[in-house]
Amino acid sequence: MSRNKQTVERYLDGFRKNDHAQILGCLTDDIQWTVYGAFNLTGKEAYDAAIEGPGFVSPPKLEVVRMVEEGDVVMAELTGSVAVGDENTVMRMTMAEVFRMRDSLICERRAWVIPLKENDYR
């Protein structure tokens, strides 16, 4: 497995454990994070504050469906679930993630997150 894919795997593992230090250690200082339809931010401090999304009860369960790499870009298809709100309702989701890499660190993350309905396929 390439160093870039190893970084992305370590990053995702950090989210699975809610380990901010592990997540931030995979990022450049000038990281850019866009979740389409939700937010866009720049820098580790802003990233750290956004790791646990509003209303989510961490940590999420994330499964990699597939991961591909070309040049300085790693793309991943993920499925997952996370508890939401005071009643810990579980939200299932599917995600497409684009990680642009610099020196084996993530310098940009672009994400498309789609909540799934109860009867949606995985």
C-alpha positions in Angstrom: 0.0 0.0 0.0 1.3 3.5 -0.9 2.3 6.1 1.7 -0.6 8.2 0.6 -3.2 5.4 1.1 -1.6 4.6 4.5 -2.1 8.2 5.6 -5.7 8.1 4.5 -6.2 4.8 6.4 -4.6 6.3 9.5 -6.7 9.4 9.2 -10.0 7.3 8.9 -8.8 5.2 11.9 -8.4 8.4 13.9 -12.1 9.3 13.1 -13.2 5.8 14.2 -11.5 6.4 17.6 -12.3 10.1 17.8 -8.6 10.7 18.2 -8.0 14.3 17.3 -4.2 14.1 17.6 -4.1 11.2 15.1 -6.4 12.9 12.7 -4.6 16.2 12.8 -1.2 14.4 12.4 -2.3 13.3 9.0 -3.0 16.9 7.8 -0.9 19.8 6.5 -1.1 23.1 8.5 -3.0 24.7 5.6 -5.6 21.9 5.2 -8.8 22.8 3.3 -11.9 20.8 4.1 -15.1 21.0 2.1 -18.3 19.1 2.8 -20.5 20.0 -0.1 -23.8 21.5 1.0 -22.5 22.0 4.6 -19.2 23.9 5.1 -15.8 24.9 3.8 -12.9 25.6 6.2 -9.1 26.1 6.2 -6.4 25.3 8.8 -5.9 22.8 11.5 -7.6 24.8 14.3 -10.8 25.1 12.3 -10.5 21.5 11.3 -10.1 20.3 14.9 -13.2 22.3 15.9 -15.3 20.6 13.2 -14.2 17.0 13.7 -17.3 16.2 15.7 -20.1 17.6 13.6 -23.0 19.4 15.3 -25.5 17.0 16.8 -23.3 13.9 16.2 -22.3 11.6 19.0 -18.8 10.4 18.2 -17.2 8.2 17.1 -18.7 7.3 13.7 -18.5 3.8 12.2 -16.7 4.0 8.8 -16.1 1.3 6.3 -14.0 1.7 3.2 -15.8 0.3 0.1 -12.9 1.1 -2.2 -9.9 3.4 -2.4 -8.1 4.4 -5.5 -5.0 6.6 -6.1 -3.7 8.6 -9.0 -0.8 10.9 -8.6 -1.3 13.1 -5.5 -5.0 12.2 -5.2 -6.6 9.4 -3.2 -10.3 8.8 -3.6 -12.4 6.7 -1.2 -16.0 5.4 -1.3 -17.2 4.9 2.3 -20.3 3.8 4.2 -20.9 4.6 7.8 -23.2 5.4 10.6 -23.2 7.8 13.5 -25.4 8.5 16.5 -27.3 11.8 16.2 -29.0 14.0 18.8 -30.0 13.4 22.4 -31.8 10.2 21.6 -28.8 8.7 19.8 -30.8 8.0 16.6 -28.4 6.3 14.2 -27.9 8.0 10.8 -26.6 5.8 8.1 -24.7 7.4 5.2 -22.7 6.9 2.1 -19.7 9.1 1.3 -17.4 10.0 -1.6 -14.1 11.5 -0.4 -11.3 13.1 -2.4 -8.0 13.6 -0.5 -5.3 15.7 -2.2 -1.9 14.9 -0.8 1.3 16.8 -0.2 4.4 15.0 1.2 2.2 12.1 2.3 -0.1 14.4 4.3 -3.7 15.5 3.4 -3.7 19.1 2.2 -7.3 19.1 0.9 -10.3 17.0 1.6 -13.5 17.2 -0.4 -16.5 15.2 0.8 -20.0 14.4 -0.5 -22.0 12.9 2.4 -25.5 11.4 1.7 -27.7 10.3 4.5 -29.5 7.0 3.8 -33.1 6.3 4.5 -34.0 3.2 6.4 -34.8 1.2 3.2 -31.8 2.4 1.1 -29.3 -0.1 0.0 -25.8 -0.2 1.4 
